[in-house]
Amino acid sequence: MNAAVAAIEYAIDMNTNDGLYFLMAWHQGDFDVCRRDWPDAPDDCYIGADPLHPGTKL
């Protein structure tokens, strides 16, 4: 799955303003913030987008 699509789907599923904040942090590449503030976000949100994610290096 595309990381951007996964991030958007996750944000929409939140159905709160937090989804917008998650997407803003994700878009800016603040993946540490995303993981800290939204620990339930699936790995699909990061694989291919976060250059330090182990799945990206495959």
Secondary structure, DSSP 8 states (H G I E B T S, - for coil): --HHHHHHHHHHHH-STHHHHHHHHHHTT-HHHHHHH-TTS-GGGTTTT-TTSTTTT-
